[in-house]
Amino acid sequence: MYEAREQEAILQDLQENTGGDAAKFEGTFEYDVLASNAIEFSKQEVEREQMYKAGFAATSFGEYLTMRAEEHGVIRKIAVKALGTVTVTGTGIIPAGSIFSTVSGITFHTLKEAAVVQSGKIDVEADTAGVNGNVAAGLITVIPMSIPGITAVTNEQATYDGFDEESDEELYNRLIFKVRMPATSGNENNYIEWGTSIQGVGRIAVKKLWNGNGTVKVIVTDANGQPASEHLLEEVRTYIETQHPIGATVTVVAPEVLALSVALTPTKGAGDSTAIQKAINDFFTSTEFDGTKISYAKIGEVILTNSAATRVEDYDNLTINGAKDNIAVTNEQIPSVTEVTLHGG
């Protein structure tokens, strides 16, 4: 691999190649002339190293990785705006594009004009693409610009399907899968490629012949590591229906959530139950469970590895769902910690 030389090394090489007897220490004419050249040469060295990295998928990045992937028909997935429904109170006409927001300033706009009498439900879309548009129920409560006759707004359900742009790591993994895992004639790899090409899809698991000859089950998680919404599932269904071989019966579903309750006694550190829950669920999101298990030991390691956040440097009596055992998990399940209990020492 090409590595850029430092300015000092370049200067030394230049001095050694002059062949003259003139003084070469700092402040001399020769030193100053060669040093200025070495600075410019070192910039070119950095550019060459970056160019080398950009040319190979394993070390490429940003727009260069995007172009490398496009050469193989793998397109970087762009950010997606969250969707949802708000309930407005009052009587009046709500124009398309009307703005509602959370107290923190996350804004949404209505997708079409609606006439409301006393109350009504209206579909909205986040103004900005990304996961920040996924807000919990009851948070959209602000009407930034008054609408005649409308007095209140709220969202009874959380907004959903807001996704960030595909990261370099995610794009690289899809590219390598495309190159190294042949997809042809409706094999398992084909279904994985079809599914993961959809904006907002994270992982795909495929069960062949799950309900007899010609049947295929496609299990979909979203890019945030959660069970895919019905809206996202329908997008996957629609696309796969245009691609799969004639005669195949394809079922597209989201995995079920495997709820886990974690309890422990911190013996060093006060412990932060919210941070522990987040650390473990972040681990679950980044790990692919394919009909294997959730390691009891690994959960403890995650808690300790993230001790700066979890505030647990040591513990006793760690249990998962009341036991000190590994937890079985299938590729039709997503594990999720729903409760963390901290016992006193």
N, C-alpha and C positions, 0 to 999 in steps of 0.2 A: 504494500500500500504506500502511495506517495505521501510523504510528510513534509510540510513546509519547513525550510531552514530558518533559524532565528537570524535577526539582523547582525548580531555579534559574530555568528559563524560565517555569514557571508562576508563581512568586513575582514575577518581573518584570512579567508581564502583570497580575497582581492589583494590584500597586503602581501601575501606569500607569492602571488603571481606577478607582481610588478617587476621583480628582477633587479631593482635598483638598490643603492646603498643609502638613500635618503632616510632621514629619521622618520619613524612611523608612529611615534607616541602621540597621545591626544594633544591637540593644539597646533600640530605641525601642518604644513600645506597638504602633504600627501594624505595624512589622516583625515583632514576635514573633507577633502575631495572624495576620497573613497567612502567615508562614512555617509555622506549625502547620497551617494549612489546605492550603498547597501540598504538604506532605508527604503528607497523605491523598489529595489530588487526584492526585498522582503515582502512588500505588498503583493508583488506578482507571485511570489511563492505561496502566499495564503490563497490567492485566487486559483492557482493550479491545484492546490490540495482540495479546495471546495469543488472545483470542476471534476476532479477525479471521483470524489464522493457522490456528486450528483449523477454521474454516469452509471452507477450500479444501484439496483433497487435496494439492496441491503443497507446502503449508507446514504441513499438519496433522501430528499426532504422537500417539503413545501411544494411549490409549483413544479419543480423538477421531478419529484415523485409522481405528481399528478400526470405529467406528460409521459413518464415511463409506464405508468399503469394504463393510460389511454392507448398506448401502442398494442396492448393486449385486450382491448375492449373493456377494461375495468375503469369505470368513471367514478371519481370521488363524489360522495354523496354530500349535497349541500345542506345547510341548516334548514330546519322546518319550523314553521310557526305553529304554536299551540292552538287548539280548538276548544270550544266549550259552549255552554248555554247559560245565559243570565235570565233572571226573573226580574222584570221591572214593575214598579207600582205606580199607578196613575192612569190617566186617560189622555191620549194624544197620539200624534204621528211621530214615529221615530225614524228619521231618514237613514238610508244606507250610509255607513261610514261614521255613525255616531260613536263617540268615545266614552268608554267607561274604564275605570282603573282601580287598582288597589291603593291603599293608603301609602304604600312604599313607592308608588309611581309606575307600576307595571301596567301599561295601557292595552286596551282591546278595542276593536271596532266592530260594529255590526255588519253583517254580510249582505243584508237586504233591507229594504224599507218595511216597516211593520206598523199596523194600526193596533193600539192597545186600549182596551176598555177595562179599567180598574187594575188589571194586572195581566201580564203575558210573558211568554218565554221567547227569547230571541237568540239565534246562533251568533257567536262572536269568534273573532280570530285575533291572536296577539299581534301587536304592531311590529314587534321585533322577533325574529326567528331565534330559537334556542330553548334550552331547558328552563331558563328563567320564566318562560311563559306558562310553565306548569305550576299553577298556584292551587292551594288547598281550597276546599269548599268554604264559602262565607267570606272570602277576602276581597272580592270585587264589589266594593261598596260606594265608590266615589263617582259622581257625575261631574267631570271637570268643566264642561260647558253646558249650561242649563238647557233643558229641552222642555218647551211649554207643556204643562200638564203632567210631567213625569216627576215624581217626588222621591223615589228610592230605587235602588238596584242591589241585587246580590246574586251570587252563583251558588246554587244548591248543591252542585257537584263540582269536584275538582276539574280544572281544565287539563287537557291531555294532549299527547302526541306532539309536544315541542321537543325538538332534537337539535343538538349542536352539529356543526359541520364535522364530517368524518375526519378523525385524526390521522396523522401519518402512520401510526402503528396499525390502526384498523384497516386503512387502505392497503398497506403493505401485506397484511395477512390475507386479504381477499385476493390480491395480485398473486401471491405465492400459491394460494390454493388453486387459482385458475391455471397457473403454469404447471404445477406439480401433480395435481389430482385430475386426471382426465375425466371430462364430463361428456358423455355421449349416449345416445339412444335411450334417454330417459333413465339413466342410472342415478344412484343416490347423489352423486356429485352434481348432476344437473339440477336437481331440486334445491340443493344448497345454494348454487350459484343464482338460480332464478329468484329464490327468496331473499337472499342477502343483497341483491341488486336494488331492492325497493328502498326508497328513502325512509329512514326511521327504523328499519329492521336491524336487530343486533345479531342474534344467533338463530340457526335453524337446526333442528334435529329431525331425522327422517326415519320412520318405521315402515319397513317394506312388508307387504303381505300381512298387514296387521289384522285385517278382517276378511281374509280369503284371497284368492287369486286376483291379481290386477288392482288390489287396493294399496294405497299409499297414504300414510298419515304424516303431515308436516306440522311440526311443533315450533311456534314462533315466539321469540322474546324480542322486545324492542331495544333500541340503541341505548336506553338507560338501564338495561338489565332487568326490566320488569315484564310481566306477561303482556303480550301485545293486546292493544285495544281492539274492539270489534271493527272500528274504522280501519285500522292498520291490517287486520286479518283479511278484510274484504279486498284491500288493495293487493295483498299477496295472492288471494284466491283468484282474483280477476286475471292477474298476470300469468300465473301458472296455468290457468285454463287455456291460455293462448299458446302455451309452449309444450305441454306434456304430450306424450305419444297417444294416439287414438286408442281407446279401450281402457285406459287407466282411470280408476275412480279415486280422486284425490280429496282428502279431508284435511282442512287447515284449521288448527286450533291453537289456543294459547296454553301454556303449561299451568298447572295448578300451583298455588302457593303452599309450601310446606312450612307451617308456622312453628317457630322454635322459641322456647322460653329458656333463658340463660340465667343461672344464679351462681354467685360466688361470694367468698368472704375475703376482702382485701386485707392482707397482713402487712403490706408496705404501700402506703399511699391511700388517699381517701376514697378514690374511685369515682367515676362519673358515668352513670348508667346510660345517659344519652350518647356520650362519646363511644362507649363500649358497643352499643347497638349499631352506631354508624360504622365503626371500624370493622365489625364482623360482616355487616351487610355489604360494605364496600368490597371486602374479600370475596363474598359470594358472587357479587356482580362481575368481578374480574376472573372468576374461576369457572371452568366448564365442567359440570357434573354429568357424566355420561353413564348412568346406570351403575354408579359406584357407591361412594359413601362420603359423609362429612366426617372428617377426622376429629375426634375429641381432642387429641393432642394439638392439632393445628389451630383449633379455636383458642386454646390457651396461649399458643405462640403469638397469634394475632393480637390478643389483648396486651401482652407484654411488649411486643415489638412497637406498638403504638402507645407506649406508656406516657409519653408527653401529653397526649390528648386524653387517654383513658384514665390517667392518674392512678394506675395500678402497676406497681413494680414487682409485686409478688402477691400470691393469693393461696387460699385453701378452699377445698370443697366446691370445685367447679362442677356444675351439673348442667346438662342439656336435656330439657324436657324431663327433669327429675332424676336423670341417670348419668352415670359416668361411662357411657358407651359411645361408640361411633353411631352415627345416624345414617340409615339407608336412605338413598335418594335416587330417583330414576330420572331419565332424560325428559320425562313429562312433568317434572316438578321443578320449582324454583324455591330454594330454601330462603327463609327470611326470619330474622329475629324480631319478634313482636313485643317481647318483654324482657327486661333485664332487672334482676333483683339483687341488691347488695346486702349481705348479712353483716352484722357487727362482729368484731373479732372476739 
